């Protein structure tokens, strides 16, 4: 799904795919958000990226971060209310619809 920067962007980064998938599952169930992409750096860091309105993204990121930390290692979480367009281009590089 392409991200154009009109909505909030939420990110959860974990060590390993299993906590990342758990985070993604909880984020998508916790609030009205959409999965934008994920990035896997080597075999270690995995970042899940979601979009939606600010309140939904905040709730989803908190739920996802808590879920990831419960079964693995959470390394970072962030909510960007309306990032600049250039961020959209970076995020869309790993678009899940490709």
C-alpha positions in Angstrom: 0.0 0.0 0.0 1.5 3.3 -1.0 2.0 5.9 1.7 1.6 9.5 0.6 2.0 11.3 4.0 -1.6 12.5 4.4 -2.2 10.3 7.5 -0.2 9.5 10.6 2.5 6.9 10.3 3.3 4.4 13.0 6.4 2.3 13.3 7.3 -0.6 15.6 10.7 -2.2 15.4 11.7 -5.5 16.9 14.5 -8.0 17.0 13.2 -10.9 14.9 10.2 -11.7 12.8 8.1 -13.4 15.4 7.6 -10.4 17.7 7.2 -8.2 14.6 4.3 -10.4 13.3 2.8 -10.4 16.8 3.0 -6.6 16.8 1.5 -6.3 13.4 -1.4 -8.6 14.3 -2.2 -6.6 17.5 -1.9 -3.2 15.7 -4.3 -4.2 13.0 -6.8 -5.6 15.5 -6.5 -2.7 18.0 -7.5 0.2 15.8 -8.7 1.3 12.4 -5.3 1.3 10.7 -3.8 -0.2 7.6 -0.5 -2.0 7.1 1.7 0.0 4.8 4.9 -2.0 4.7 7.6 -3.8 6.6 11.3 -3.7 6.4 13.7 -6.6 7.4 17.3 -5.5 8.0 19.4 -8.7 7.7 18.0 -11.4 9.9 17.7 -9.2 12.9 15.7 -5.9 12.9 12.1 -5.9 11.5 10.1 -2.7 11.3 6.3 -2.7 10.8 4.7 0.4 9.4 1.0 1.4 9.6 -1.1 4.4 8.7 -4.3 5.9 9.8 -5.6 8.9 11.8 -3.4 10.0 14.7 -5.5 8.6 17.6 -5.8 5.2 15.9 -2.1 5.0 15.0 -1.2 5.9 18.6 -3.4 3.2 20.0 -2.2 0.7 17.5 1.5 1.4 18.1 1.0 1.1 21.9 -0.8 -2.2 21.5 1.8 -3.5 19.0 4.8 -2.4 21.1 3.3 -4.1 24.2 2.6 -7.3 22.3 6.1 -7.4 20.8 7.8 -6.7 24.1 5.8 -9.5 25.8 7.3 -12.2 23.5 10.5 -10.7 22.3 12.6 -7.6 22.1 11.1 -4.2 21.1 13.8 -1.9 19.9 11.8 1.2 18.9 8.3 2.6 18.4 7.2 5.9 16.9 4.2 7.8 15.8 4.6 10.6 13.2 1.3 12.7 12.9 1.9 13.9 9.4 5.4 13.3 8.1 6.7 15.2 5.1 6.2 13.8 1.6 9.8 12.5 1.3 9.1 10.1 4.2 6.3 8.7 2.2 8.7 7.8 -0.6 11.0 6.0 1.8 8.2 4.1 3.4 6.7 3.1 0.1 10.0 1.6 -1.0 8.9 -1.5 0.9 5.3 -1.4 -0.1 3.4 -4.6 0.7 1.5 -4.4 -2.5 4.5 -4.9 -4.7 
